[in-house]
Amino acid sequence: MVTAAPRSKTDTRNRTKQPRLWHVILLDDDHHTYEYVIEMMMLVFAHSIERGFEIAETVDSEGRAICLTTHLELAELKREQMTSLGPDPRMEESAGPMTVLLEPADDGDDA
């Protein structure tokens, strides 16, 4: 006699919950050049020159750009790395780093 294996119930309490994702957002200002933004994107995120330029254009035209979407710990690290770069040496009026925000990512957003 062959018996079927008993069906097990899936215990959802033991599922690993995925960490909440966060956007690292760069805000526009008039005290940093495209070159500064492109170099920052290459240094901090290992983005290509082309991707860095796309982000610089987005910041300039829309006032903000998502640089990366990741878990909170890495987002905080990237924000710190970006702000530690300080002012843009190409602009005399650049007195400090660009503003970087962290915002929770919605499920439907793409980075």
Buried (B, 14 or more C-beta within 10 A) or exposed (E): EEEEEEEEEEEEEEEEEEEEBBBBBBEBBEBBBBEBBBBBBBEBBEBEEEBBBBBBEBBEEEEBBBBBBBEEEBBBEBBEBBEEBEBBEEEEEBEEBBBBEBBEBEEEEEE
